[in-house]
Amino acid sequence: MRAIAFCVLFMLGPAFCAFAQQVNVTRYVDWTNRRFTFILSTSVDPTGLPSSKQQAEGLIDRRKISSISENLASLYLDDLGAFSLPVGVKRSHLTFSLHSAVESVSKDHVTFSSDMRSVQVTYQLQFSALTGVMMRSGYSHIQPLLLPNRPFEYTGIVVDATELLPVKGREPDVDYLQPALLPSLTAVDGRVLVTPSSVEDSFFKKWGTAGYSFSMDNKTWSKDRIGRNPLVIPAHRIVGTNRTGLEVSDHYADWILSSEVGRRLLLEGRVIFLAKDQQEVPQPVSNSTDSMLPSSQVAEALR
């Protein structure tokens, strides 16, 4: 009996050790190209190579879905806050499963540390993997302005929020815009321009509500999204609990809504927020593993 018990414990021992072994996650967000990069790492016993390295890679592979899902829970989703909301706060218009979205994550490469004590596995995940599985209920109607249809020859809308802006309801407080997966755009008087409930389904699944650029150089702006002749307007205020939404003046809202073409651009989410380069924005002290890098610096950070 003792021999049997010993064998059972011997066989279960590695499983218990694997269960206790920690997998660390670092997240890089490329807001411009709408892509996440996750680096999952865990320790390796250098005396047990090469089998210990293979075991570490296997552990990361088994835990990648749960580890990445847990990491994404802290990302700002919309004006209400992160994917994981505080107790008592609910999204009645939006349902999703992070686990289902993360299942499409793709392995990019594996790196072994120079001291042979840890292994890192890099994964890529497109934003569309998240928006593509989201289910929406309700609809925020974009109301046309009751004026003669005005000429509107623009191919997209760019909202300039690169400067410090007033924070709605907290004036004279000012701040920089914070990126979110599904940011909103409204008029001062509350009219809907772009929200998670207003963009047509096929475009929402493709690219959400609005994109981002951190450069004033219009050559870097997504031509696929806003074309070659976008209307550039200034942001009026920042809105939202976590300062992720924008508001424009009623004048610019009237200009866009009085045109059938302008309303179509909103319905298709052909909007970009021009934001301050995240490397230049003072960040509060936090325990977050999130790193928000411009697309030009992501590759360098992973070398």
Phi, psi and omega in degrees: 000318179298320180297319179295315179299320180296317180297319179297314179296322180297320181287325181279340184307306179302324180295318178296321179295317180296321181296324182280340184291134185273140172247118181267146182234129171241133184246130171247135182243119175260090184293329182292312182264005173056060183213141173258145169237125179245133175247113179257130183225153176207162184283157180228139176278109184295341180278348183252015180294150001271354185296326181294327177292317179297320178295321180295317177297320178296320178298314179298317181298320180290330185259000188299320182295309182292320182294316180290321178299314179297322180293319181292339183302336182269355182287140175294121179267308183210197183294340178283334179136212186285171174306315179267109184271158176299159179302132179096347179257128183229153172257105182281343187258355189218126175232149183197165174231112179298323180300318180295320181292319185287344180299339180269008178299141182242138179285132181261304178197166180241135180235136178253128183296154184296332179271004177060031180248357178207156177235141180237132177242126183259131179237152177241143178216126179280147176304324183297340176295330179277308182294333182291338181254002181281138177251130182245144175234149184081168181210132177265107185286134173269108185277127177290150175280133184278068177224162176306143181298119183270151174298139181209097188260022182269157184252359180184179182228128177243126180253116184278111178233039184279344182259168172299134183233152174299147177257120185303130179083355181231018178302139013268019178300138177232157181198173172265152177297137175257132181291149175215159182294322183231072181287160180245160176225124180227168174270164179303322182279006175096358180295142181283130171248305176216125174218170177299345181256000186254337184283138179300148193303312184297323180283325176300314180294328182285313187212019174072220186261309181212150178260187181224152166219145180244022181227140176283349180285109185293348177292338181270353182286147183293107178292330179297327184269315188242005177069198185254359180221066182280152171278126179253120181230154180277146172286148180264312180210163172264140179230166178103151181304320182254016173063046182251347181259164180232156178232139176243161182295156179299330179300311181289325176298317178300317181302315182286315186286342179277002180239135176298323178294317180299317179294323178297321178299321179292315181298332180265004179065032181274063185227139175233136172266123177269109189245166177292137177307125185299337178285346181255355180268125176300127182257138176293153178294130186207159175266008183296146176266009184281133174235120183254106184245144170299154185302329182291342183255352183295311182299320181295322181293336184267357182284000000 
